[in-house]
Amino acid sequence: MIQAATIKFLKDLQKNNNRPWFEKNRNHYENAKADFLLMVEQLIKAIATFDKPIGNLEAKNCTFRINRDVRFSKNKDPYKNNMAAYFNKDGKKGLGAGYYLHIEPGKSFAAGGIWMPEPAILTAIRQEIDYDFKTWKNIVGSNSFKKTFPAGIQGENLTRPPKGYDENNPAIEFIKKKSFIVTRNFTDAEIQNKNLVKEVTKTFRAMKALIDFLNLAIE
């Protein structure tokens, strides 16, 4: 579970996203960071029960810095209003598919898959979906998958089929995608519940077959 003090810190940060306030409240940030890292450590152990390579990770290899890169952004707020972690066998900078956790007041969620992969990886995924559409359909069409992720596979779509694919291809709705993501939202009450690690782990387990398919495609 995430402590109430962590949620309060993030809410306060939303209202005071500036360096003087942050430095004045750095002790609250350090406590919130420690709280989140503890949960990440628990999740690493839990995920490793069904995705063994994740067990080799350390929390620091999965979590993102709270400082924002404002060089190319219109939003010049120096800090993110969230805490997040990405679980990939190669760490948070891994290019393959993985599991993602986002903690933000009113906007928390668990997600997984691969977001905006580079062209070569995207091409490989599209080819694998086209080649083995039966397996893909069994994954995204299973009752447990649809129950956990009612929105299905999310991600921006091309308006026209990519080169080499026909509009009548049975898999075209997926081949047109630029990302392959599934998500489950969590309320503030849910992320402060003692069963949070269990529920997030359950969510990640439900997307394991999708993660495996995507990673197999790009190996």
ZADO-1210 file (C-alpha; in nm, 4 decimals, padded with zeros to 6 digits):
<atoms>
<atom x="00.0000" y="00.0000" z="00.0000" code="MET" pos="1"/>
<atom x="00.0987" y="00.3617" z="-00.0499" code="ILE" pos="2"/>
<atom x="00.0953" y="00.5746" z="00.2629" code="GLN" pos="3"/>
<atom x="-00.1455" y="00.8668" z="00.2973" code="ALA" pos="4"/>
<atom x="00.1535" y="01.0977" z="00.3520" code="ALA" pos="5"/>
<atom x="00.2859" y="01.0066" z="00.0060" code="THR" pos="6"/>
<atom x="-00.0452" y="01.0948" z="-00.1576" code="ILE" pos="7"/>
<atom x="-00.0523" y="01.4218" z="00.0379" code="LYS" pos="8"/>
<atom x="00.2995" y="01.5082" z="-00.0773" code="PHE" pos="9"/>
<atom x="00.2060" y="01.4527" z="-00.4417" code="LEU" pos="10"/>
<atom x="-00.1109" y="01.6584" z="-00.4046" code="LYS" pos="11"/>
<atom x="00.0852" y="01.9404" z="-00.2440" code="ASP" pos="12"/>
<atom x="00.3468" y="01.9173" z="-00.5190" code="LEU" pos="13"/>
<atom x="00.0758" y="01.9649" z="-00.7820" code="GLN" pos="14"/>
<atom x="-00.0098" y="02.2980" z="-00.6185" code="LYS" pos="15"/>
<atom x="00.3493" y="02.4032" z="-00.5510" code="ASN" pos="16"/>
<atom x="00.5562" y="02.2747" z="-00.8403" code="ASN" pos="17"/>
<atom x="00.8620" y="02.4926" z="-00.7913" code="ASN" pos="18"/>
<atom x="01.2143" y="02.4451" z="-00.6583" code="ARG" pos="19"/>
<atom x="01.1921" y="02.6621" z="-00.3444" code="PRO" pos="20"/>
<atom x="00.8866" y="02.4716" z="-00.2178" code="TRP" pos="21"/>
<atom x="01.0415" y="02.1369" z="-00.3086" code="PHE" pos="22"/>
<atom x="01.3650" y="02.2101" z="-00.1253" code="GLU" pos="23"/>
<atom x="01.1700" y="02.3269" z="00.1775" code="LYS" pos="24"/>
<atom x="00.9768" y="01.9980" z="00.1740" code="ASN" pos="25"/>
<atom x="01.2592" y="01.7696" z="00.0676" code="ARG" pos="26"/>
<atom x="01.2214" y="01.5583" z="00.3815" code="ASN" pos="27"/>
<atom x="00.8605" y="01.4842" z="00.2843" code="HIS" pos="28"/>
<atom x="00.9793" y="01.3912" z="-00.0645" code="TYR" pos="29"/>
<atom x="01.2455" y="01.1562" z="00.0737" code="GLU" pos="30"/>
<atom x="00.9828" y="00.9831" z="00.2888" code="ASN" pos="31"/>
<atom x="00.7465" y="00.9508" z="-00.0091" code="ALA" pos="32"/>
<atom x="01.0295" y="00.8162" z="-00.2253" code="LYS" pos="33"/>
<atom x="01.1198" y="00.5564" z="00.0382" code="ALA" pos="34"/>
<atom x="00.7551" y="00.4542" z="00.0623" code="ASP" pos="35"/>
<atom x="00.7326" y="00.4045" z="-00.3139" code="PHE" pos="36"/>
<atom x="01.0651" y="00.2191" z="-00.3334" code="LEU" pos="37"/>
<atom x="00.9434" y="-00.0238" z="-00.0671" code="LEU" pos="38"/>
<atom x="00.6400" y="-00.1040" z="-00.2780" code="MET" pos="39"/>
<atom x="00.8554" y="-00.1452" z="-00.5896" code="VAL" pos="40"/>
<atom x="01.0742" y="-00.3943" z="-00.4020" code="GLU" pos="41"/>
<atom x="00.7641" y="-00.5913" z="-00.3015" code="GLN" pos="42"/>
<atom x="00.6396" y="-00.5908" z="-00.6598" code="LEU" pos="43"/>
<atom x="00.9730" y="-00.7141" z="-00.7965" code="ILE" pos="44"/>
<atom x="00.9494" y="-01.0186" z="-00.5704" code="LYS" pos="45"/>
<atom x="00.5828" y="-01.0750" z="-00.6581" code="ALA" pos="46"/>
<atom x="00.6314" y="-01.0429" z="-01.0350" code="ILE" pos="47"/>
<atom x="00.9289" y="-01.2803" z="-01.0207" code="ALA" pos="48"/>
<atom x="00.6947" y="-01.5600" z="-00.9122" code="THR" pos="49"/>
<atom x="00.5559" y="-01.5705" z="-01.2672" code="PHE" pos="50"/>
<atom x="00.8194" y="-01.3763" z="-01.4657" code="ASP" pos="51"/>
<atom x="01.1489" y="-01.4941" z="-01.3189" code="LYS" pos="52"/>
<atom x="01.3950" y="-01.2498" z="-01.4877" code="PRO" pos="53"/>
<atom x="01.2248" y="-00.9566" z="-01.3126" code="ILE" pos="54"/>
<atom x="01.3586" y="-01.0944" z="-00.9852" code="GLY" pos="55"/>
<atom x="01.7104" y="-00.9884" z="-01.0864" code="ASN" pos="56"/>
<atom x="01.6144" y="-00.6200" z="-01.0767" code="LEU" pos="57"/>
<atom x="01.6696" y="-00.3701" z="-00.7978" code="GLU" pos="58"/>
<atom x="01.4129" y="-00.1028" z="-00.7168" code="ALA" pos="59"/>
<atom x="01.6525" y="00.1746" z="-00.8207" code="LYS" pos="60"/>
<atom x="01.6772" y="00.0178" z="-01.1686" code="ASN" pos="61"/>
<atom x="01.3006" y="00.0400" z="-01.2129" code="CYS" pos="62"/>
<atom x="01.2011" y="00.3796" z="-01.0727" code="THR" pos="63"/>
<atom x="01.2030" y="00.7104" z="-01.2590" code="PHE" pos="64"/>
<atom x="01.3422" y="01.0386" z="-01.1309" code="ARG" pos="65"/>
<atom x="01.0885" y="01.2966" z="-01.0146" code="ILE" pos="66"/>
<atom x="01.2755" y="01.5725" z="-01.1992" code="ASN" pos="67"/>
<atom x="01.1270" y="01.6578" z="-01.5383" code="ARG" pos="68"/>
<atom x="01.3268" y="01.7160" z="-01.8555" code="ASP" pos="69"/>
<atom x="01.1897" y="02.0556" z="-01.9555" code="VAL" pos="70"/>
<atom x="01.4263" y="02.1216" z="-02.2478" code="ARG" pos="71"/>
<atom x="01.1753" y="02.0319" z="-02.5185" code="PHE" pos="72"/>
<atom x="00.8506" y="02.0845" z="-02.3290" code="SER" pos="73"/>
<atom x="00.6117" y="02.3794" z="-02.3105" code="LYS" pos="74"/>
<atom x="00.5418" y="02.2729" z="-01.9518" code="ASN" pos="75"/>
<atom x="00.8329" y="02.4121" z="-01.7518" code="LYS" pos="76"/>
<atom x="00.7290" y="02.2664" z="-01.4135" code="ASP" pos="77"/>
<atom x="01.0541" y="02.1230" z="-01.2723" code="PRO" pos="78"/>
<atom x="00.8964" y="01.8124" z="-01.1173" code="TYR" pos="79"/>
<atom x="00.6634" y="01.5315" z="-01.2153" code="LYS" pos="80"/>
<atom x="00.3396" y="01.5045" z="-01.0183" code="ASN" pos="81"/>
<atom x="00.3733" y="01.1272" z="-00.9973" code="ASN" pos="82"/>
<atom x="00.5972" y="00.8405" z="-00.8982" code="MET" pos="83"/>
<atom x="00.6454" y="00.5644" z="-01.1503" code="ALA" pos="84"/>
<atom x="00.8312" y="00.2404" z="-01.2103" code="ALA" pos="85"/>
<atom x="00.8890" y="00.0187" z="-01.5129" code="TYR" pos="86"/>
<atom x="00.9617" y="-00.3524" z="-01.4724" code="PHE" pos="87"/>
<atom x="01.1569" y="-00.4898" z="-01.7675" code="ASN" pos="88"/>
<atom x="01.4221" y="-00.7608" z="-01.7516" code="LYS" pos="89"/>
<atom x="01.6726" y="-00.5050" z="-01.8839" code="ASP" pos="90"/>
<atom x="01.5664" y="-00.2321" z="-01.6396" code="GLY" pos="91"/>
<atom x="01.3653" y="00.0828" z="-01.6939" code="LYS" pos="92"/>
<atom x="01.5568" y="00.1626" z="-02.0137" code="LYS" pos="93"/>
<atom x="01.4891" y="-00.1780" z="-02.1692" code="GLY" pos="94"/>
<atom x="01.3497" y="-00.1667" z="-02.5220" code="LEU" pos="95"/>
<atom x="01.1182" y="-00.4648" z="-02.4873" code="GLY" pos="96"/>
<atom x="00.7704" y="-00.4971" z="-02.3393" code="ALA" pos="97"/>
<atom x="00.7252" y="-00.4735" z="-01.9638" code="GLY" pos="98"/>
<atom x="00.5079" y="-00.3743" z="-01.6699" code="TYR" pos="99"/>
<atom x="00.4473" y="-00.0153" z="-01.5569" code="TYR" pos="100"/>
<atom x="00.3100" y="00.1366" z="-01.2366" code="LEU" pos="101"/>
<atom x="00.2035" y="00.5017" z="-01.2101" code="HIS" pos="102"/>
<atom x="00.1091" y="00.6594" z="-00.8756" code="ILE" pos="103"/>
<atom x="-00.0577" y="01.0005" z="-00.9033" code="GLU" pos="104"/>
<atom x="-00.3498" y="01.1364" z="-00.6993" code="PRO" pos="105"/>
<atom x="-00.6673" y="01.0704" z="-00.8954" code="GLY" pos="106"/>
<atom x="-00.4744" y="00.9239" z="-01.1900" code="LYS" pos="107"/>
<atom x="-00.3005" y="00.6081" z="-01.0689" code="SER" pos="108"/>
<atom x="-00.2824" y="00.3024" z="-01.2946" code="PHE" pos="109"/>
<atom x="-00.1007" y="-00.0191" z="-01.3742" code="ALA" pos="110"/>
<atom x="-00.0135" y="-00.0811" z="-01.7374" code="ALA" pos="111"/>
<atom x="00.1904" y="-00.3058" z="-01.9563" code="GLY" pos="112"/>
<atom x="00.3051" y="-00.3718" z="-02.3097" code="GLY" pos="113"/>
<atom x="00.5219" y="-00.1506" z="-02.5246" code="ILE" pos="114"/>
<atom x="00.4739" y="00.2201" z="-02.5955" code="TRP" pos="115"/>
<atom x="00.5852" y="00.3843" z="-02.9223" code="MET" pos="116"/>
<atom x="00.8603" y="00.1326" z="-03.0077" code="PRO" pos="117"/>
<atom x="01.1274" y="00.2278" z="-03.2574" code="GLU" pos="118"/>
<atom x="01.0493" y="00.1415" z="-03.6249" code="PRO" pos="119"/>
<atom x="01.2408" y="-00.1883" z="-03.6415" code="ALA" pos="120"/>
<atom x="01.0734" y="-00.3194" z="-03.3266" code="ILE" pos="121"/>
<atom x="00.7302" y="-00.2009" z="-03.4393" code="LEU" pos="122"/>
<atom x="00.7775" y="-00.3756" z="-03.7742" code="THR" pos="123"/>
<atom x="00.8745" y="-00.7003" z="-03.5994" code="ALA" pos="124"/>
<atom x="00.5671" y="-00.6873" z="-03.3756" code="ILE" pos="125"/>
<atom x="00.3349" y="-00.6261" z="-03.6704" code="ARG" pos="126"/>
<atom x="00.4901" y="-00.9166" z="-03.8581" code="GLN" pos="127"/>
<atom x="00.4445" y="-01.1496" z="-03.5611" code="GLU" pos="128"/>
<atom x="00.0794" y="-01.0498" z="-03.5158" code="ILE" pos="129"/>
<atom x="00.0175" y="-01.1120" z="-03.8861" code="ASP" pos="130"/>
<atom x="00.2086" y="-01.4424" z="-03.8810" code="TYR" pos="131"/>
<atom x="00.0547" y="-01.5821" z="-03.5625" code="ASP" pos="132"/>
<atom x="-00.2781" y="-01.4019" z="-03.5396" code="PHE" pos="133"/>
<atom x="-00.4415" y="-01.7094" z="-03.3880" code="LYS" pos="134"/>
<atom x="-00.2222" y="-01.6893" z="-03.0772" code="THR" pos="135"/>
<atom x="-00.2683" y="-01.3123" z="-03.0594" code="TRP" pos="136"/>
<atom x="-00.6472" y="-01.3499" z="-03.0739" code="LYS" pos="137"/>
<atom x="-00.6393" y="-01.6140" z="-02.8016" code="ASN" pos="138"/>
<atom x="-00.4470" y="-01.3734" z="-02.5766" code="ILE" pos="139"/>
<atom x="-00.6480" y="-01.0541" z="-02.6263" code="VAL" pos="140"/>
<atom x="-00.9775" y="-01.2400" z="-02.6604" code="GLY" pos="141"/>
<atom x="-00.9559" y="-01.4523" z="-02.3471" code="SER" pos="142"/>
<atom x="-01.2199" y="-01.3904" z="-02.0822" code="ASN" pos="143"/>
<atom x="-00.9671" y="-01.3109" z="-01.8092" code="SER" pos="144"/>
<atom x="-00.7868" y="-01.0618" z="-02.0340" code="PHE" pos="145"/>
<atom x="-01.1057" y="-00.8820" z="-02.1362" code="LYS" pos="146"/>
<atom x="-01.2316" y="-00.8768" z="-01.7781" code="LYS" pos="147"/>
<atom x="-00.9099" y="-00.7184" z="-01.6494" code="THR" pos="148"/>
<atom x="-00.8605" y="-00.4863" z="-01.9475" code="PHE" pos="149"/>
<atom x="-01.2069" y="-00.4040" z="-02.0866" code="PRO" pos="150"/>
<atom x="-01.0631" y="-00.1275" z="-02.3085" code="ALA" pos="151"/>
<atom x="-00.8479" y="-00.3880" z="-02.4832" code="GLY" pos="152"/>
<atom x="-00.5226" y="-00.2977" z="-02.6591" code="ILE" pos="153"/>
<atom x="-00.4704" y="00.0768" z="-02.6471" code="GLN" pos="154"/>
<atom x="-00.2416" y="00.3000" z="-02.8479" code="GLY" pos="155"/>
<atom x="-00.2477" y="00.5491" z="-03.1320" code="GLU" pos="156"/>
<atom x="-00.3527" y="00.4080" z="-03.4714" code="ASN" pos="157"/>
<atom x="-00.2439" y="00.4753" z="-03.8260" code="LEU" pos="158"/>
<atom x="-00.5223" y="00.6028" z="-04.0509" code="THR" pos="159"/>
<atom x="-00.4126" y="00.3670" z="-04.3290" code="ARG" pos="160"/>
<atom x="-00.2503" y="00.0222" z="-04.3256" code="PRO" pos="161"/>
<atom x="00.1312" y="00.0271" z="-04.3052" code="PRO" pos="162"/>
<atom x="00.3214" y="-00.0583" z="-04.6210" code="LYS" pos="163"/>
<atom x="00.2860" y="-00.4237" z="-04.7157" code="GLY" pos="164"/>
<atom x="-00.0513" y="-00.4798" z="-04.5448" code="TYR" pos="165"/>
<atom x="-00.4004" y="-00.4796" z="-04.6894" code="ASP" pos="166"/>
<atom x="-00.7068" y="-00.3198" z="-04.5302" code="GLU" pos="167"/>
<atom x="-00.8805" y="-00.6589" z="-04.5480" code="ASN" pos="168"/>
<atom x="-00.6143" y="-00.8347" z="-04.3391" code="ASN" pos="169"/>
<atom x="-00.7969" y="-01.0001" z="-04.0438" code="PRO" pos="170"/>
<atom x="-00.5410" y="-00.8506" z="-03.8050" code="ALA" pos="171"/>
<atom x="-00.5403" y="-00.5005" z="-03.9533" code="ILE" pos="172"/>
<atom x="-00.6940" y="-00.3273" z="-03.6476" code="GLU" pos="173"/>
<atom x="-00.3878" y="-00.4343" z="-03.4482" code="PHE" pos="174"/>
<atom x="-00.1333" y="-00.3981" z="-03.7296" code="ILE" pos="175"/>
<atom x="-00.2291" y="-00.0297" z="-03.7578" code="LYS" pos="176"/>
<atom x="-00.1325" y="00.0378" z="-03.3980" code="LYS" pos="177"/>
<atom x="00.1807" y="00.2337" z="-03.3042" code="LYS" pos="178"/>
<atom x="00.1740" y="00.1118" z="-02.9429" code="SER" pos="179"/>
<atom x="00.0436" y="-00.1994" z="-02.7689" code="PHE" pos="180"/>
<atom x="-00.0689" y="-00.1096" z="-02.4179" code="ILE" pos="181"/>
<atom x="-00.3225" y="-00.2345" z="-02.1624" code="VAL" pos="182"/>
<atom x="-00.4176" y="-00.0441" z="-01.8480" code="THR" pos="183"/>
<atom x="-00.6124" y="-00.0755" z="-01.5243" code="ARG" pos="184"/>
<atom x="-00.6931" y="00.2345" z="-01.3196" code="ASN" pos="185"/>
<atom x="-00.6723" y="00.2544" z="-00.9401" code="PHE" pos="186"/>
<atom x="-00.8504" y="00.5021" z="-00.7148" code="THR" pos="187"/>
<atom x="-00.6723" y="00.6857" z="-00.4333" code="ASP" pos="188"/>
<atom x="-00.8531" y="00.4594" z="-00.1875" code="ALA" pos="189"/>
<atom x="-00.7325" y="00.1482" z="-00.3723" code="GLU" pos="190"/>
<atom x="-00.3676" y="00.2552" z="-00.3795" code="ILE" pos="191"/>
<atom x="-00.3806" y="00.3109" z="-00.0024" code="GLN" pos="192"/>
<atom x="-00.5374" y="-00.0309" z="00.0561" code="ASN" pos="193"/>
<atom x="-00.3302" y="-00.3077" z="00.2162" code="LYS" pos="194"/>
<atom x="-00.4105" y="-00.5325" z="-00.0825" code="ASN" pos="195"/>
<atom x="-00.2529" y="-00.2981" z="-00.3394" code="LEU" pos="196"/>
<atom x="00.0546" y="-00.5120" z="-00.4103" code="VAL" pos="197"/>
<atom x="-00.1702" y="-00.8160" z="-00.4508" code="LYS" pos="198"/>
<atom x="-00.4029" y="-00.6331" z="-00.6922" code="GLU" pos="199"/>
<atom x="-00.1220" y="-00.4824" z="-00.9003" code="VAL" pos="200"/>
<atom x="00.0483" y="-00.8222" z="-00.9166" code="THR" pos="201"/>
<atom x="-00.2799" y="-00.9795" z="-01.0264" code="LYS" pos="202"/>
<atom x="-00.3067" y="-00.7147" z="-01.3000" code="THR" pos="203"/>
<atom x="00.0484" y="-00.7745" z="-01.4192" code="PHE" pos="204"/>
<atom x="-00.0066" y="-01.1495" z="-01.4223" code="ARG" pos="205"/>
<atom x="-00.3112" y="-01.1010" z="-01.6462" code="ALA" pos="206"/>
<atom x="-00.0928" y="-00.9274" z="-01.9064" code="MET" pos="207"/>
<atom x="00.1956" y="-01.1771" z="-01.8920" code="LYS" pos="208"/>
<atom x="00.0925" y="-01.3581" z="-02.2117" code="ALA" pos="209"/>
<atom x="00.0798" y="-01.0255" z="-02.3972" code="LEU" pos="210"/>
<atom x="00.4241" y="-00.9283" z="-02.2664" code="ILE" pos="211"/>
<atom x="00.5656" y="-01.2650" z="-02.3740" code="ASP" pos="212"/>
<atom x="00.4164" y="-01.2390" z="-02.7233" code="PHE" pos="213"/>
<atom x="00.5584" y="-00.8905" z="-02.7790" code="LEU" pos="214"/>
<atom x="00.9024" y="-00.9834" z="-02.6484" code="ASN" pos="215"/>
<atom x="00.9128" y="-01.3011" z="-02.8567" code="LEU" pos="216"/>
<atom x="00.8396" y="-01.0915" z="-03.1652" code="ALA" pos="217"/>
<atom x="01.1416" y="-00.8677" z="-03.1127" code="ILE" pos="218"/>
<atom x="01.4003" y="-01.1162" z="-02.9871" code="GLU" pos="219"/>
</atoms>
